[in-house]
């Protein structure tokens, strides 16, 4: 079996642009690589959300993808949403380079992430260690307009 591949093209209203590639190896690990520019410097929560509907921005993408009904956590935690991919870091130039390997975000099967939304939050993810789970729906409207990202139209494109 060859690797499965998908691509997310990211655009934002404030000059935010990027692409994120997903490659699932035959052994089940999905490698996520990409580059997003136009972000504010610092940490940004990075997640797969349950729905690929971006017609109402972040409000229509639903919560973090969580098919096994687990609690919010860090990517290294046993107890976490499948869509909890932690934080990405934008440098002083506003560019975030992404390189993640994860076994809970397959591109095939009953828990596939194809057709879901890739979301970069305005603020850091607390990784399940704080009092509040950082969900897209909890972000302020201003933060959403300025730096929250969802995919434009179709969420993930099957390249195979």
C-alpha positions, 0 to 999 in steps of 0.5 A, a space after each residue: 500500500 502506498 502513502 495517502 496524501 491530502 492538502 489543505 490550502 489556508 487563506 485568511 482575510 488579513 494576509 494569512 496564507 499557507 498550505 499544510 500537507 498530510 501524508 499517511 504512511 502504510 504503518 498508520 502514522 500521518 505526517 503533517 508539514 507546511 508553512 503558514 505566513 501572516 500570523 502574529 508572533 508566538 504560539 497558536 493552537 493547531 487543530 483538526 475540527 469536526 466539520 469541514 463547513 467553513 461557510 460561517 468561519 470558525 463557528 461552522 467548523 464545530 469542536 475539535 475532532 473527537 471521535 473517541 469522546 476523550 478529554 482535551 489534551 496535548 498531542 503526547 497525552 494518552 487522553 486527548 481529542 484526535 484533533 488536538 495537535 498542540 501549538 505551532 510557533 510563528 516567528 518574529 516574521 509571522 511565519 510558522 513552519 509545521 512538522 508533526 507526526 501523529 497516529 490519531 489523524 488518519 486519511 482513511 477509515 472510519 476516523 478519517 480527517 478528510 473533509 474536516 477543517 484545519 484550524 489555527 487559533 489566535 491564542 495558544 492551546 492550553 493542552 488540556 492543562 488549564 481551566 478552559 478548553 480553547 475551542 474555536 467557538 470561545 474565541 472573540 469575534 475580533 480574534 477570529 477576524 484577525 488571526 483565526 484561520 480555516 480553509 477556504 471552501 473545500 477543506 482537504 483535497 485527496 491527491 491520490 
